[in-house]
Amino acid sequence: MILHIKVKPSSSKQEILSFGSNRYLVYLTEPPENNRANIELINLLSKYFGTPVSRIKIKTGLTSNEKMIEVS
């Protein structure tokens, strides 16, 4: 499954909002430095979808707030 995600790092809350078919807005508490926000995103998606962290990959947007994530 491919997800299109817009990330809001350094937020005061952790939240996932769905906007229809595989489009999400994700609020993260970690700053976008030293890959901390990406790690928090993967851990949060793992809990949300009930899949292991090893099955979630950032396909595009590693340094962007617009990401394409693959959940296998």
Buried (B, 14 or more C-beta within 10 A) or exposed (E): EEBBBBBBBEBEEBEBEEEEEBEBEBBBBBEBEEEBBBEBBBBBBBEEBEBEEEEBEBEEBEEEBEBBBEBE
